[in-house]
Amino acid sequence: MSVSASDFRIPVGEGTVPAVFARPDNPSATVVVAHGAGAGMEHPLMLGFTDGLNSLGIATLRFNFPYREAGRKFPDRPPAAIATWRAVMTAAAERAAEHGDTGPLWAAGKSFGGRMASMAVAEGMEAAGLVYLGYPLHAPGKPEKLRDGHLYGITVPMLFLQGSRDTFATPALLEDVVARIGPSAVLQWVDGGDHSFAVAGLRRSPAEVGASLAKPVARFIRASG
């Protein structure tokens, strides 16, 4: 399967952020993918994940948040991150339209990136569905401070893809949150996976790990129509 890729920049506020749009022939959907707090869009896990989706017939757009461009260590505050998500989703819709693609446009993200996508959708950003690659339900060791309040008002399909050893989400707590959201949310465990989906005793590169996440995501998107 041939895949075309283009680098461009997206206006956000007073600046721009870099993005890469990768499109296989006749994609069934487009997925916008945000990075986690500690690494940018060029992280091998992100590359493996988007390459994996491309190989399964899904177009992708990955991007950096403004703080990465500014060389800051700490993530953008929610208002700035949500504004970035809105701008990027608009750019992704425009790119898909340019190619005549009519498939659904999804939002996905690793940890921080996925959480910010959910907050953007909760505030009215349009997306066909959401994919969380390790949802940061709480800070490690602080399960009493859940980041779940906005999730219960979201009605689009949501896939929580989570490592069973992820210290950012106590399993019982996440299972309860997903159950309370209702049938639109699905939780799929990666057995033995940590917050980066690494499994003890299983030697895989971050790119291979990312690629392994593409199949369940593609299945969920297609099952969701």
C-alpha positions, 0 to 999 in steps of 0.5 A: 500500500502506497502512503503519501506524507506531507509536512506543513505548519498549522497556525495556532494563536500567534504562532504555528505548530508542525504537523505531518499528514500521511495518507494511504490510497482511499483511506477509510478514516482519518485519525489526528494523533497527539503526543504525550507530555514528555515527548513530541510527535517524532517519538518512535511510539508515535511513528510506529502507531501512525505508520501502523494505522497507515498500513491498515488503510487509515490516514493520520495527522500528528502534530506538536503542541506549542510548548514543544516548539518553544522548548518548554518542559511543562505542557501547555495549560488546558485552554492553550492545548484545547485551542491547539486541538481545535486548530489541528482538527480543522486543518485535518478536515481541510486536508481530508476534503482536499483529497475527497476523503469522506471517512470519519475524523477521529481524535487520538492521543497518548496520555496528556494528548488524549486527555486534552482531546477529550476536554476539547470534545467536551467543550464542543470540538467535533470528532467522530470518536476518541482514542486514548493511548494510556488515559492519565486518570490520576497522577501516580500514587494519587488515585484520590484526584481523578481526572474524569469529570468531563468524560461523562458528558461525551457521547461519541465512541471512546476507546480506552487502550490501557496497560494493566500496569499503568501507574496513571490509572488504577485498574478498578478505578478506570473500569468504574469510570468507563462503566459509568460513561456507558456503552459509548466507552470501551476499555481494552487492556494491554496485559502487563503494559506500563504507561508506555505499553512496555511489557516486562520480558517482552523485548520490543522497540517503542516503534514496534509497541506503537505499531501493535496498538494500531490494530485494535484502534483500527478495529474499533474505528471500523466497528464504530461506523 
